[in-house]
Amino acid sequence: MTRVTDYRSTLATDAFLIFFLFSSTIQSNLHCEGFIAARINRNDKRVFQIRRGRRYTTNRTLEPLPIIPDIFKLELEAHICDDSNDQWEERMRQMSTDALIPVLYPAKIDTKTRARGNPTCTTSLYKSSATFLDAEKALKKMLRRYQHSLSEEDTSFEERQKSRKRMADLVLGTGLMRIRHWHYYKWKNQIKSKDCEPIFGLSASNLNFAHDCCDRGAVVRAMVDLHADYMIHTDDGEKDEIQGMDFDSDAERISIVYSLPRFFIDMLIDQYGLEITEKTAKIFNKSGPITIRRNEIKCASDKELCERLLRENAAIAVPLEGLPGKERSIFIPNGCLRLVINDSWSPSTTSIWSMQAWKNGWFEVQDAGSQLIVKAAEASYDDVVVDYCAGNGGKTFALASQMHERRGESDIEGSIIAHDIVEDRLRQLKGSFERTGISAEGAISVSTTIDQGIHLEAGMADIVLVDAPCSSTGVLRRRPSHRFKLKEAEIMHQFPEIQLKVLKEASNLVKPRGKLVYATCSILKFENEDVVEKFESQSGFSSTWEPWAFDTLEDEENAILDVASLKKQVHCRQLLPAQYGSDGFFIARWRRLE
């Protein structure tokens, strides 16, 4: 017996279905042979999919309608199509609501649960009396549930793709814009109590875990509906209704309109002023450009890579010469290209990771700002380089590519040692050696501190790169949900303490006349200029180190950044998305004295 799919719906009481002609009445067992329309009983909210030439089972009696003349078929089909679209949209919104309830209203757990090693509470970021769920994880769970509810004959591939995209838009979008939608819902409905306020992040004061009197489902559904309207208004350029709200300050307005934690907005305004803060907040709600780095080890020219991407994937890649700034452009390394999204190619049609050029190691996805960190190290072919916080190897491979490009400068071959306190990251890094050409003959030697016989020793390195752990506030458009994990105390105290400790440890590895580069993907001074100041204020610094200034000449080969905004710290650089279009990064560098 073929399964009859049962979908819940809250649409109008009369739902229409297309059946095939059958004799007299529709009973429990039907055999469909022709064309007719039937109406579900008034109180029945279920929809049944019926197919030609098979016997089906239902547990309801349907009211037969007369055979439909041809003249009315188009009108009826249009009506059915409208009803079907409304029903589909209702289902998407309700499933999105179900997915978001545990995101916006996390469940309370006791200390015994944490003591048993609950994976959501193992890091300092999650040590609180709740279990938190990202919108991304909630979406994955809901998509699995949606997939299990289907069979291949229920819907076409295009319909399934359409549903997945709609749920992604609603779940991720509502989760991202939760501060905005809640405050608008609260203002519109004149809600004074905070009992039903969803969480806005781990630094929020509203961790009330949703009182029992709160109808959480109704609140989340209202926010999903608001986001659906918000997407329409954004696409059509209509006036935003939220602008009619009253705000206590510009900081509150920016926090609510762009759905960013208030303490974070206060920090940005204090450091950069109102104009840059609002531009930055707006950028964090948009997707960033897709920037790639050509791998010199596998591909010798930008032209060759561009031609291959166009030939194999209809993807257009444009080499970047610089990032335009207000007062000065930033000249970026060779091999930095940007993929152009157009009618012929987009990540939704062809995944970057499925491109043969990526599989062959011709390029890596890496933001221009991240590539500038590697350029700041100025590694030569014969240098010994330590990537002290290597992670999964993005900058390690970029260093190898840069050094390979300079292989004619010396007869002595240099090497790179990748180090990270998380050994699994180094294992993942080693897994990419073959694809990126690191293991090929003639490539720069790259090893890791989990390799046998590899040890870090004082004074061993010509260059040490410290891409320190940080709050990641400069890359929020790449990690949308991360904004709700930001914690004020971590940014102001915990991360700076770790960063200074790591920087001091790494500095011991630099040999005399060697170079030290410190970098973060943060845009906040607590993790950047303040750490630099503390490092430089330690005893004996001036007799051991000197600032290694960036060349500020307007020379295409040597010009790096404008220095006006950094208090004349010519050896420090801050990249802001609102100024240069890259993600947010900070760079500082020094030379060790004799």
C-alpha positions as CSV (number, residue, x, y, z in Angstrom):
1,M,0.0,0.0,0.0
2,T,1.4,3.4,-1.0
3,R,1.9,5.8,1.9
4,V,-0.4,8.8,2.1
5,T,1.5,11.8,3.5
6,D,-0.1,13.7,6.3
7,Y,0.8,17.4,6.6
8,R,-0.4,19.7,9.3
9,S,-1.8,23.0,8.2
10,T,-3.5,26.0,9.7
11,L,-4.9,27.3,6.5
12,A,-8.5,28.0,5.5
13,T,-11.0,25.3,6.4
14,D,-11.8,24.3,2.8
15,A,-8.7,22.8,1.1
16,F,-8.9,21.6,-2.5
17,L,-7.2,18.6,-4.0
18,I,-6.9,17.1,-7.4
19,F,-8.0,13.5,-7.6
20,F,-8.7,11.2,-10.5
21,L,-12.3,10.1,-11.4
22,F,-13.7,7.3,-9.3
23,S,-17.1,5.8,-9.1
24,S,-19.8,7.4,-6.9
25,T,-18.1,8.1,-3.5
26,I,-14.7,8.1,-1.9
27,Q,-14.5,5.5,0.9
28,S,-11.6,4.0,2.9
29,N,-10.2,2.3,-0.2
30,L,-10.1,4.1,-3.5
31,H,-9.0,3.4,-7.0
32,C,-8.5,6.5,-9.0
33,E,-9.2,6.4,-12.8
34,G,-10.1,9.9,-14.0
35,F,-10.2,13.6,-13.2
36,I,-12.3,15.2,-10.5
37,A,-11.9,17.6,-7.5
38,A,-12.8,16.8,-3.9
39,R,-13.0,18.9,-0.8
40,I,-11.8,17.8,2.6
41,N,-14.4,17.9,5.4
42,R,-14.6,21.4,7.0
43,N,-12.8,20.5,10.3
44,D,-10.1,18.3,8.6
45,K,-6.8,20.2,8.5
46,R,-4.8,17.4,6.8
47,V,-3.8,17.2,3.1
48,F,-3.4,13.9,1.3
49,Q,-1.3,13.4,-1.8
50,I,-3.0,11.0,-4.2
51,R,-1.3,9.5,-7.3
52,R,-2.8,8.0,-10.5
53,G,-3.6,4.3,-10.9
54,R,-2.9,3.1,-7.4
55,R,-5.0,2.1,-4.4
56,Y,-4.8,4.3,-1.4
57,T,-6.0,4.2,2.2
58,T,-7.5,7.1,4.1
59,N,-9.2,7.3,7.5
60,R,-11.5,10.2,6.5
61,T,-14.5,10.4,4.1
62,L,-14.1,13.0,1.5
63,E,-17.0,14.9,0.0
64,P,-17.1,14.4,-3.8
65,L,-17.5,17.4,-6.1
66,P,-18.9,17.3,-9.6
67,I,-16.6,16.7,-12.6
68,I,-14.9,19.9,-13.5
69,P,-15.6,21.2,-17.0
70,D,-12.5,22.2,-19.0
71,I,-13.5,25.9,-19.0
72,F,-13.0,26.1,-15.2
73,K,-9.8,24.1,-15.0
74,L,-7.3,27.0,-15.4
75,E,-9.1,29.0,-12.7
76,L,-9.2,26.1,-10.3
77,E,-5.6,25.2,-10.9
78,A,-4.6,28.8,-10.1
79,H,-6.7,28.6,-6.9
80,I,-5.1,25.3,-6.0
81,C,-1.6,26.7,-6.7
82,D,-2.3,29.7,-4.4
83,D,-3.5,27.4,-1.7
84,S,-0.6,25.1,-2.2
85,N,1.9,27.9,-1.9
86,D,0.2,29.3,1.2
87,Q,0.3,25.8,2.7
88,W,3.9,25.3,1.9
89,E,4.9,28.7,3.3
90,E,2.9,27.9,6.5
91,R,4.7,24.7,6.9
92,M,8.1,26.3,6.4
93,R,7.4,29.0,9.0
94,Q,6.1,26.5,11.5
95,M,9.1,24.2,11.1
96,S,11.4,27.2,11.4
97,T,9.6,28.2,14.6
98,D,10.0,24.7,16.1
99,A,13.7,24.8,15.2
100,L,14.3,28.2,16.9
101,I,12.5,27.6,20.2
102,P,15.5,25.9,21.8
103,V,17.8,28.6,20.3
104,L,16.0,31.6,21.7
105,Y,14.8,29.9,24.9
106,P,17.6,27.5,26.0
107,A,16.8,24.8,28.5
108,K,18.0,25.1,32.0
109,I,20.3,22.4,33.3
110,D,21.8,21.7,36.7
111,T,25.4,21.6,37.8
112,K,25.3,17.8,37.9
113,T,24.7,17.7,34.2
114,R,27.7,19.9,33.6
115,A,29.8,17.9,36.0
116,R,29.2,14.8,33.8
117,G,30.8,16.6,30.9
118,N,28.0,18.1,28.9
119,P,29.7,19.0,25.7
120,T,27.9,22.3,25.4
121,C,29.4,23.5,28.7
122,T,33.0,22.4,28.5
123,T,34.6,25.8,27.5
124,S,34.6,29.1,29.3
125,L,32.3,30.4,26.6
126,Y,29.5,28.1,27.8
127,K,30.0,27.8,31.5
128,S,26.6,29.0,32.6
129,S,23.4,27.3,33.8
130,A,22.0,26.6,30.3
131,T,22.6,24.5,27.3
132,F,22.9,26.8,24.2
133,L,22.1,25.9,20.6
134,D,23.3,27.8,17.6
135,A,20.8,28.7,14.8
136,E,23.1,26.8,12.4
137,K,22.9,23.6,14.4
138,A,19.2,24.0,14.9
139,L,18.8,24.4,11.1
140,K,20.7,21.2,10.5
141,K,18.5,19.3,12.9
142,M,15.4,20.6,11.3
143,L,16.6,19.8,7.8
144,R,17.3,16.2,8.8
145,R,13.8,16.0,10.2
146,Y,12.4,17.5,7.0
147,Q,14.3,15.0,4.9
148,H,13.1,12.1,6.9
149,S,9.5,13.2,6.4
150,L,9.9,12.9,2.6
151,S,10.3,10.1,0.1
152,E,11.7,10.5,-3.4
153,E,8.1,10.4,-4.9
154,D,6.7,13.0,-2.5
155,T,8.5,16.0,-4.0
156,S,10.9,16.9,-6.7
157,F,14.5,17.8,-6.2
158,E,13.8,21.4,-7.1
159,E,11.0,21.5,-4.5
160,R,13.2,20.1,-1.8
161,Q,15.9,22.6,-2.6
162,K,13.4,25.4,-2.5
163,S,12.2,24.3,1.0
164,R,15.7,23.9,2.3
165,K,16.6,27.5,1.2
166,R,13.4,28.9,2.7
167,M,14.0,27.2,6.0
168,A,17.6,28.4,6.0
169,D,16.5,32.0,5.3
170,L,13.9,31.9,8.1
171,V,15.9,30.0,10.8
172,L,19.3,31.7,10.3
173,G,17.8,35.1,9.5
174,T,15.4,35.1,12.5
175,G,18.2,33.8,14.8
176,L,20.6,36.5,13.5
177,M,18.1,39.4,13.8
178,R,16.6,38.2,17.1
179,I,17.3,41.5,19.0
180,R,15.7,43.6,16.3
181,H,12.6,41.4,15.9
182,W,12.0,41.0,19.7
183,H,12.2,44.7,20.4
184,Y,9.9,45.5,17.5
185,Y,7.4,42.8,18.6
186,K,7.6,44.1,22.2
187,W,7.1,47.7,21.0
188,K,4.3,46.9,18.7
189,N,2.4,44.8,21.3
190,Q,3.2,47.1,24.2
191,I,4.8,44.4,26.2
192,K,6.4,45.7,29.5
193,S,7.4,42.4,31.2
194,K,10.7,40.7,30.4
195,D,9.4,37.3,31.2
196,C,9.2,36.2,27.6
197,E,12.4,38.0,26.4
198,P,14.6,35.5,24.4
199,I,18.3,35.4,25.0
200,F,20.5,37.9,23.2
201,G,23.9,36.3,24.0
202,L,26.0,34.9,26.8
203,S,26.6,38.4,28.2
204,A,22.9,39.2,28.3
205,S,21.2,39.9,31.6
206,N,18.0,38.1,30.5
207,L,19.0,34.5,31.1
208,N,15.6,33.8,32.7
209,F,15.2,30.5,30.8
210,A,11.6,31.4,29.8
211,H,9.1,31.4,32.6
212,D,6.3,28.9,32.4
213,C,3.8,31.6,31.8
214,C,5.5,32.5,28.6
215,D,4.0,31.2,25.3
216,R,7.4,30.7,23.7
217,G,6.0,29.2,20.5
218,A,3.8,32.2,19.9
219,V,6.6,34.6,20.5
220,V,9.1,32.8,18.2
221,R,6.4,32.4,15.5
222,A,5.7,36.1,15.6
223,M,9.5,36.8,15.2
224,V,9.6,34.4,12.2
225,D,6.7,36.2,10.6
226,L,8.5,39.5,11.2
227,H,11.6,38.3,9.6
228,A,9.7,37.0,6.5
229,D,8.3,40.6,6.2
230,Y,11.7,42.1,6.9
231,M,13.2,40.1,3.9
232,I,10.5,41.4,1.6
233,H,11.0,45.0,2.7
234,T,14.7,44.7,2.4
235,D,14.5,43.3,-1.1
236,D,11.9,45.9,-2.2
237,G,13.7,48.8,-0.6
238,E,10.5,49.8,1.4
239,K,10.7,52.0,4.4
240,D,11.6,50.0,7.5
241,E,8.8,50.1,10.1
242,I,11.3,49.8,13.0
243,Q,12.4,53.3,12.4
244,G,9.2,54.5,14.0
245,M,10.4,53.2,17.3
246,D,11.8,55.5,20.0
247,F,15.4,54.8,21.1
248,D,17.2,56.1,24.2
249,S,20.5,56.6,22.3
250,D,22.3,56.0,19.1
251,A,24.0,53.0,20.7
252,E,20.6,51.4,21.5
253,R,19.3,52.1,18.0
254,I,22.4,50.5,16.3
255,S,22.2,47.5,18.7
256,I,18.5,46.9,17.9
257,V,18.4,47.7,14.2
258,Y,21.4,45.6,13.4
259,S,20.9,43.0,16.1
260,L,24.2,43.2,17.8
261,P,25.0,43.1,21.6
262,R,24.7,46.5,23.2
263,F,28.0,46.3,25.1
264,F,29.8,45.5,21.8
265,I,28.3,48.6,20.1
266,D,29.3,50.7,23.1
267,M,32.9,49.4,22.7
268,L,32.9,50.2,18.9
269,I,31.5,53.7,19.4
270,D,34.1,54.4,22.2
271,Q,36.9,53.4,19.9
272,Y,35.9,54.4,16.4
273,G,33.0,56.8,16.7
274,L,29.4,56.7,15.6
275,E,29.8,56.7,11.8
276,I,32.3,53.9,11.5
277,T,30.4,51.9,14.1
278,E,27.1,52.0,12.1
279,K,28.8,51.2,8.9
280,T,30.5,48.2,10.5
281,A,27.3,47.0,12.1
282,K,25.6,47.1,8.7
283,I,28.4,45.2,7.1
284,F,28.2,42.4,9.7
285,N,24.6,41.6,8.5
286,K,25.7,41.1,4.9
287,S,27.7,38.3,3.3
288,G,31.3,39.1,2.6
289,P,33.1,38.9,-0.7
290,I,34.6,35.5,-1.7
291,T,38.4,36.0,-1.8
292,I,40.8,33.3,-2.8
293,R,44.6,32.9,-2.6
294,R,46.4,31.3,-5.5
295,N,48.8,28.6,-4.4
296,E,52.2,29.4,-6.0
297,I,53.3,25.8,-5.5
298,K,50.6,24.4,-7.8
299,C,49.8,27.3,-10.1
300,A,52.3,29.8,-11.4
301,S,50.1,32.7,-12.5
302,D,46.8,34.4,-11.8
303,K,45.9,34.3,-15.5
304,E,46.2,30.5,-15.5
305,L,44.0,30.1,-12.5
306,C,41.3,32.5,-13.9
307,E,41.2,30.7,-17.2
308,R,40.8,27.3,-15.5
309,L,38.0,28.5,-13.2
310,L,36.1,30.0,-16.1
311,R,36.6,27.0,-18.3
312,E,35.6,24.3,-15.7
313,N,33.1,26.2,-13.6
314,A,32.0,29.3,-15.5
315,A,33.3,31.2,-12.5
316,I,34.9,34.6,-13.0
317,A,37.9,35.5,-10.8
318,V,39.4,39.0,-10.7
319,P,42.9,39.6,-9.4
320,L,43.0,42.3,-6.8
321,E,45.8,44.9,-6.8
322,G,44.7,46.6,-3.6
323,L,41.9,47.4,-1.2
324,P,40.7,51.0,-1.8
325,G,40.7,53.1,1.4
326,K,39.6,56.6,2.1
327,E,43.1,58.1,2.2
328,R,45.3,55.3,0.9
329,S,44.9,52.0,-0.8
330,I,46.3,48.8,0.7
331,F,48.5,46.9,-1.7
332,I,48.0,43.2,-1.2
333,P,50.1,40.1,-2.1
334,N,50.3,38.6,-5.5
335,G,47.8,35.8,-6.1
336,C,44.9,37.5,-4.3
337,L,41.7,37.1,-6.4
338,R,38.0,37.7,-5.9
339,L,35.3,35.4,-7.2
340,V,32.4,37.3,-8.8
341,I,28.9,36.0,-8.2
342,N,26.7,36.3,-11.3
343,D,24.2,34.4,-13.4
344,S,26.8,31.9,-14.5
345,W,28.2,31.0,-11.1
346,S,27.4,31.3,-7.4
347,P,28.3,29.1,-4.4
348,S,24.8,27.8,-4.3
349,T,25.1,26.4,-7.9
350,T,28.6,25.1,-7.6
351,S,30.3,24.7,-4.2
352,I,33.9,26.0,-4.0
353,W,35.0,22.8,-2.4
354,S,33.7,20.8,-5.3
355,M,35.8,22.7,-7.8
356,Q,38.5,20.6,-9.4
357,A,41.0,23.5,-9.1
358,W,40.5,23.6,-5.3
359,K,40.8,19.8,-5.1
360,N,44.0,20.0,-7.0
361,G,45.4,22.6,-4.6
362,W,45.5,25.5,-7.0
363,F,43.8,27.9,-4.6
364,E,42.6,28.4,-1.0
365,V,39.7,30.5,0.3
366,Q,41.3,33.2,2.3
367,D,40.2,36.8,3.0
368,A,42.5,39.6,1.8
369,G,43.1,40.8,5.3
370,S,44.3,37.4,6.3
371,Q,46.7,37.3,3.3
372,L,48.0,40.7,4.5
373,I,49.1,39.2,7.8
374,V,51.2,36.7,5.9
375,K,52.6,39.4,3.7
376,A,53.6,41.4,6.8
377,A,55.9,38.5,7.9
378,E,57.9,39.1,4.6
379,A,59.2,35.5,4.7
380,S,62.1,34.7,2.3
381,Y,62.9,31.4,0.7
382,D,65.8,30.6,3.2
383,D,63.9,31.6,6.4
384,V,63.0,29.3,9.3
385,V,59.5,30.3,10.2
386,V,57.3,29.2,13.1
387,D,53.5,29.5,12.8
388,Y,52.9,29.5,16.5
389,C,49.1,29.3,16.5
390,A,48.7,27.5,13.2
391,G,45.1,26.2,13.6
392,N,44.1,24.3,10.5
393,G,46.9,25.8,8.5
394,G,45.5,28.6,6.5
395,K,48.5,30.9,7.1
396,T,50.9,28.0,7.2
397,F,50.1,27.2,3.6
398,A,50.1,30.9,2.6
399,L,53.6,31.2,4.1
400,A,54.7,28.2,2.1
401,S,53.3,29.7,-1.1
402,Q,55.0,33.0,-0.4
403,M,58.4,31.4,0.3
404,H,58.1,29.2,-2.8
405,E,57.5,32.3,-4.9
406,R,60.9,33.6,-3.7
407,R,62.8,30.4,-4.3
408,G,65.3,32.1,-6.6
409,E,66.6,34.4,-3.9
410,S,68.8,31.9,-2.1
411,D,70.4,28.4,-2.6
412,I,69.5,27.6,1.0
413,E,66.0,26.2,1.5
414,G,64.0,27.4,4.5
415,S,61.4,25.6,6.5
416,I,58.1,26.1,8.3
417,I,57.1,24.6,11.7
418,A,53.4,24.7,12.5
419,H,52.5,24.6,16.2
420,D,49.1,24.6,18.0
421,I,48.0,23.4,21.4
422,V,45.1,21.5,19.8
423,E,46.8,18.5,18.2
424,D,43.7,17.6,16.1
425,R,44.2,20.8,14.2
426,L,47.7,19.9,13.3
427,R,46.5,16.5,12.1
428,Q,44.0,18.2,9.9
429,L,46.7,20.5,8.6
430,K,48.9,17.5,7.7
431,G,46.0,15.9,5.9
432,S,46.1,18.8,3.4
433,F,49.8,18.4,2.5
434,E,49.3,16.3,-0.6
435,R,46.5,18.5,-2.0
436,T,48.4,21.7,-1.5
437,G,51.7,20.3,-2.9
438,I,53.6,20.6,0.4
439,S,54.7,17.0,0.2
440,A,55.9,17.3,-3.4
441,E,59.6,17.4,-4.3
442,G,61.0,20.9,-4.4
443,A,58.4,22.4,-2.1
444,I,59.2,24.2,1.1
445,S,59.6,21.8,4.0
446,V,56.7,22.0,6.4
447,S,56.5,20.1,9.7
448,T,54.4,20.2,12.8
449,T,55.2,19.9,16.5
450,I,53.4,16.6,16.6
451,D,56.0,15.1,14.2
452,Q,58.7,13.0,15.7
453,G,61.9,14.9,16.4
454,I,60.4,18.4,15.9
455,H,60.8,20.6,19.0
456,L,60.6,24.4,19.5
457,E,63.7,25.9,20.9
458,A,64.7,29.4,22.0
459,G,66.3,31.5,19.3
460,M,65.6,29.0,16.5
461,A,63.4,31.1,14.1
462,D,64.0,33.9,11.7
463,I,60.3,34.7,11.8
464,V,57.6,33.8,14.4
465,L,54.0,34.5,13.4
466,V,51.5,34.6,16.3
467,D,47.9,34.6,15.1
468,A,46.6,34.7,18.6
469,P,43.2,33.3,19.8
470,C,40.7,36.2,20.1
471,S,37.1,37.2,20.2
472,S,36.8,37.1,16.3
473,T,34.9,40.4,16.3
474,G,36.5,41.3,12.9
475,V,34.9,38.3,11.1
476,L,31.3,38.4,12.4
477,R,29.9,38.4,8.9
478,R,31.6,35.1,8.3
479,R,30.3,33.7,11.6
480,P,26.9,35.3,12.1
481,S,25.8,33.5,15.3
482,H,29.1,34.2,16.9
483,R,27.9,37.7,18.0
484,F,25.7,36.0,20.6
485,K,28.6,34.2,22.1
486,L,30.6,37.4,22.8
487,K,31.3,38.0,26.4
488,E,32.3,41.4,27.7
489,A,34.6,40.0,30.4
490,E,36.4,37.7,27.9
491,I,37.1,40.6,25.5
492,M,38.3,43.0,28.2
493,H,40.2,40.6,30.4
494,Q,40.5,36.9,29.6
495,F,41.5,37.1,25.9
496,P,44.1,39.9,26.5
497,E,45.7,37.8,29.3
498,I,46.0,34.8,27.1
499,Q,47.2,36.8,24.1
500,L,50.0,38.5,26.1
501,K,51.1,35.1,27.5
502,V,51.2,33.5,24.1
503,L,53.0,36.5,22.6
504,K,55.7,36.4,25.3
505,E,56.2,32.6,24.9
506,A,56.5,32.9,21.1
507,S,58.9,35.8,21.3
508,N,61.5,33.5,23.0
509,L,61.7,31.5,19.7
510,V,63.0,34.5,17.7
511,K,66.7,34.6,17.0
512,P,68.8,37.9,17.0
513,R,67.8,40.1,14.0
514,G,64.7,37.9,13.7
515,K,61.2,39.1,13.3
516,L,58.0,38.7,15.4
517,V,54.5,39.3,14.0
518,Y,51.4,39.5,16.2
519,A,47.9,39.3,14.7
520,T,44.3,38.9,15.6
521,C,40.9,38.9,13.8
522,S,39.6,41.3,16.4
523,I,38.8,45.0,15.9
524,L,38.8,45.9,19.6
525,K,41.7,47.7,21.3
526,F,41.6,45.4,24.4
527,E,43.0,42.6,22.3
528,N,45.2,44.7,20.0
529,E,46.8,48.0,20.9
530,D,46.5,47.3,24.7
531,V,48.2,43.9,24.3
532,V,51.0,45.6,22.3
533,E,51.4,48.3,24.9
534,K,51.7,45.7,27.7
535,F,54.2,43.6,25.7
536,E,56.3,46.7,25.1
537,S,56.2,47.9,28.7
538,Q,57.7,44.7,30.1
539,S,61.2,45.0,31.7
540,G,64.0,44.8,29.2
541,F,61.9,45.3,26.1
542,S,63.8,48.3,24.7
543,S,67.1,46.5,24.9
544,T,65.8,43.4,23.2
545,W,63.2,44.6,20.6
546,E,62.6,47.5,18.3
547,P,59.3,48.3,16.5
548,W,59.4,47.0,12.9
549,A,57.7,49.8,11.0
550,F,55.5,49.3,7.9
551,D,56.7,51.2,4.9
552,T,54.1,53.9,4.3
553,L,55.5,55.1,1.0
554,E,53.0,55.2,-1.9
555,D,54.9,52.5,-3.6
556,E,52.9,49.6,-5.1
557,E,55.4,47.1,-3.8
558,N,56.0,48.4,-0.4
559,A,52.9,50.5,0.7
560,I,50.9,48.7,3.3
561,L,48.4,50.8,5.2
562,D,47.4,54.3,6.2
563,V,48.6,55.0,9.7
564,A,46.5,58.1,10.7
565,S,44.0,56.2,12.7
566,L,46.5,54.3,14.8
567,K,48.1,57.0,17.0
568,K,51.3,57.0,14.9
569,Q,52.1,53.4,15.9
570,V,53.7,52.8,12.5
571,H,54.4,49.1,13.4
572,C,50.7,48.4,14.1
573,R,47.9,48.1,11.6
574,Q,44.1,47.8,12.0
575,L,42.0,46.7,9.0
576,L,38.3,47.5,9.3
577,P,35.5,46.2,7.0
578,A,34.0,49.6,6.9
579,Q,37.2,51.2,5.6
580,Y,38.8,48.6,3.3
581,G,36.2,46.0,2.6
582,S,38.2,43.1,4.0
583,D,37.4,41.4,7.2
584,G,38.7,43.0,10.4
585,F,42.3,42.2,11.4
586,F,45.1,43.7,13.5
587,I,48.8,43.3,12.8
588,A,51.8,44.4,14.9
589,R,55.5,43.5,14.3
590,W,58.9,43.9,15.9
591,R,62.6,43.0,15.2
592,R,64.8,41.4,17.8
593,L,68.1,43.3,18.4
594,E,71.5,41.8,18.2
